[in-house]
Amino acid sequence: MCTALAAPTFISPYHRRNAPLDSFPGPFGVSTARRTFEIEKIVVGLGNPGEPYAKTRHNVGWMVLDRLADRAGWSGRGRDRDAAATIGGRYQGLDLLLVKPMTFMNESGIAVRKVLARTRAPLTEMLVVVDDFALPFGKLRFREGGGPGGHNGLRSIIGELENEQFSRLRVGIGSPDAGFRDHVLSVFRPDERERLPELLDAAADAVEAWAREGTSRAATRFNPFELRPADEARKAPAGEVDGPPDEQGIRRTKTGWRKVRPSTES
């Protein structure tokens, strides 16, 4: 799983150029040297604050933002402001502001409304990254506008803004076996955790494509994305049940430790 994000301080209005950026405490995990940038794109990742929720399916939006911050080389801790943790800066020619609402999921719109008011950013420059249990695990789906689709975080944002004309990237977390509430607040299965880093990389690539090319072109590229099937040999970390063998070729199974026999070809 990715390390927690963090970021520099964003202290200028959206249209103000050469705004200074300082390091400050916050729940993102990003320290920054003083520098200048102009915020051009806002990426909001939805999730719930607090350690009990950190690795749950519902927090995959936060995980995608963590991956973007890791790529950018931002380290340290970001600042809490306007009910959100924010980090901004320039990365690969993109000027980005990453936003984690620090309200719980059902009140995400409060933080988003405050951030948009402070930055004076138009809705066309905002992308919201959310989990979606209606999509198979590993699928990505861009959409430009539309209703909440059963997602309480999106419903809160639409309600607070009184507008649904913003782009969103839905990240498939798989359908529930029973109640959806227990499902979204559960952690990923071993076969999903093994592929989760690849999914987060793909989602981060998709966010970058959106920032450079817009929603329509990013959708053309990433909506067909298919995550590879689970590798049966890597369903869990080494040393855990169904994990890969160690250097001696020994792996742990449900019935005990077993030495992996080399495959033979006829």
Beta strands, then each sheet from edge to edge (+ up, - down):
strand 1: 19-21
strand 2: 30-31
strand 3: 35-37
strand 4: 41-45
strand 5: 75-76
strand 6: 79-81
strand 7: 84-91
strand 8: 94-101
strand 9: 126-132
strand 10: 140-144
strand 11: 167-172
strand 12: 250-253
strand 13: 256-259
sheet 1: 1+ 3-
sheet 2: 2+ 5-
sheet 3: 6+ 7- 8+ 4+ 9+ 11+ 10-
sheet 4: 12+ 13-
end
